[in-house]
């Protein structure tokens, strides 16, 4: 009987080990969150031609976003990949000047800004920013950010990399365009901590943005910039994995069946 009991204990221990290993393996994965445009808005701040940029019309400095956010999730940590993978796509806030050919007309754009031209203040600079796609890259040297018991983690654990986007410009009668592809800026905790929360099988990722400036030139070196402030909310469905308890129950039932057959 002692031999049978010893074998049963060893087998149960094996099921515990397998269960924990399976649980840990399942927890380590690169996952994708789908952005909710109704809860995701970023406002544009910054300068245009060395003056504080103003809105062209109501709502032209804020827009919503769609797309996806990619992150590595392991236990109570989150890590944004070093080479990115997210596609945070700016939606259009309205029709703004200039049009997408640089002429004095309007077309749909993510953001619309204007300011006096520093060289001749009686002339207005019009800027329409179009096609912005933001990626998120690791800014923590490969060390995952720890998610606290209340779900929060540092918003400066990632930085922004622009995969696409450009400014169409009109200065008087002169059109221009500035590409923003591959420009980058850091993020901070100035708009609060980001968070990961779980409601049933829905995991909600809330990203708080308060970025540094992305600088560029339209007339003189470094005369323009923009930065982002706001919130991006994205979710994913979490599929429960068999835990150690479930495997133990299966293992226990199998052991009980074997022992009963031997009686």
N, C-alpha and C positions, 0 to 999 in steps of 0.2 A: 504493500500500500504506500509506503514512503517513497518508493521509486516513482509510482504513478503520480503522487502529489508533487514531487520535485519536478517531474516533466511538465505538469500542468502549470506550475509557477514560472518555469523557464519560458514556456510557450506564451503565457500571458505577458511576461516581460517583453518578449519579442514583439507582440502586438502593440504594446505601449510605444516601443522604439519606432516601429514602422509608422504608427499613427502620428507621432510627433514629427518625424522626418517628412511625412507626406504633407502635414499641415504647414511646416516651415517652407517646403518647396513650393507649395501652392501660393504662399503669401508673397514670394519674391517674383515680381513680374512687371513688365512695362505695360502700362494701361493707357487707354485713351478716353478722355472725357469730352462729351458733346456740349458745346457752348449754348446757353440759353440767351438769345438776343433780347428777350424781354427783361432780363435782369443784368445785362452786360452793357455798360456805357463808359466810354472814356472821353474826357474833355481835354481839349488842346489848349495849352498855355504857351507863351513865348513871344519872341520879337519878330518883326518883319521890317526890313530896311532900317534897323536900329531904332525902331519905335515899338511900343507895346502893340501887338496885333489886336485888331478889333474884329468883331463879327460882321459879316456882310449882311446878315439878316438874322431873325430870331432862330436860334438853334443851330447856327452854322458852325459853332465851335464844339459841339458835342454830337456823338453818333454812337449807335449800337454796333455790336459785333456778333458774328457767327463763326462756325468752324469747330476746331478741336484743339485740345491741350493734351500733350503726351507727357507722362511722368513715370518714373520707376517707383513702385510702391512696395515696401517691405516692412511688415509689422507696423510700428509706430513711426516710420520715417517716410520721407518723400524726397526724391532727387530728380531734377530736371536734366535730361540728357545733355552731355557736353556738346554734342553736335545737333541739338535741337530735335525737331520733328513735329512741333506744334504748328498749326495754321490758324491764326486769329485774324479773321478777315473783317475789315471795316466795311460797314454798310453805308449807303448814301444818306446824308442828312437833308439833302435838298439839291436844287440847281443853283450853281454859283459861277461867278466870273473868275477868269475867262472860260470860254468853252474848251473842249478837249483838243482843239486845234490852236489854241492860244489867241483866238479872235475875241473881239469885244461883244461877247454873247454869253449865254449861260448853258451849262450842261450839268447833269447829275455829278455830284462829287461827295467824297467823305466829309471834307471840311471846306469852309470858305472863309478866308481872312482878307483884311485890307489894312492899309496904313499909309501915312504920307511918305513919299519918296524922299529919302534924306538929302539927295542932291538937289532936288527942287520940290519943296514941301507942298507947292500948289498942285502937284501931280499925285494922284493916288495909285498905289501899287495894289493890284488885285491878285490874290492867290487862291487857286482851287487845288486841294490835295486829293489825289485819286489813286485807287488801287492799292491801298495800304494792306500789307500782310505782315503780321507780327509773329515772330517765333520767340520761344523762351529757351534760353541756354543756362546751364549750370553756372552759378557765380559763387560756388562754395568749395572750389578745388576738389570736386569729386566726393566731398563728405555729405551724406544725406542730411537734410534738415530734420530735426526731431519734432514730431507732432506731440504737443503737450496734452495733458489729460482733458483739457477743454477743447481740444481740436485745433489749436492755433499753431502756426509756425512762422518763422521769419520771412517777411516779404522780400528781403534783400538776398535771399538764397538763389535768385535767378536774375538774369539781365535780359534786355530786349534786343533782338536782332531783326532788322527789317529785311524780309525776303523779297518784298516788292513795294512799289509806290513811287510817286513822283509829284512834284508841284508844277502845275501849269501857271504861268505868270503873265501879267500884262502891266507894263509900265508906260503910261501914255498910249502910244500906238505901237509900242514895241513888245512883241510876244517873246516868251522864253520858257524853258523847261529845266527843272533840276531833278535828277534822279536821287532817290533815297535808298536804293538797293544796297544792302550790306552795311548800312549805318547801324550803330549800336549805342545803347545807353544803359546805365545801371538803374536798378530799382531800389527803393528804400522802404522803411517802416513808417514814413511820415503820414501815410493815410491809414495806418493801422496794420495789424498782423493779418496774414492770410490764414485760411483754415480748411480742414477736412472734417466733415461730419457724416454720420451714417444714420439714415432713417429707413429702417427695414432693410430692403435690398438696394436702396439708392444711396450711393456715396456722392456727396456734394462737395465740390472744390470751389472755394471762394478766394479769388486772387485780388489783392489790394495793390493798386498802382499809384506810385508817386515817383516819377522818374527824373533822371537828369535830363539835360537838354541835348537835342540833336542839332548840331550847328551846320550851316551851309551859307553860301554867298550868292547874292543876286546882283549886287552892284559893287560893293566893296567887301573885302575879306571878312568873313564871319559876321555879316550884318544881320543874319536871320537865324532863327532857331525855333524848335517846338519841343514840348515835353507833354507827358500824359499824366492825368490823374483820374481815378475812378475805380471801377470794380468789374471784374469778369467772373461770371458764375458758370460752372460747367458740372455736368453730372455723368455718372456711369452706373450701370447695373452690376451689382456684386453677386456672383453666383456662389452660394455656400458650398464649400468643399467638405468632404467627409472628414470629421475630426477624429482625434484619438479615441474619444468616447464611442463613436459609431463603430470604429474598427475593433475596439475592445469588445463591444457587444456582439459583433459578428464572431470574433475569436472565441469569446466565452461560450456562445451557443455551440460552436463546433466542438469545443473541448467537452462540453456537457454531453453532446451526442455520442462522442467517442467513449466517454466513461460509462454511459448507460449501456452501450452495446457490449462493453466488456463485462458487465455484471451478469 
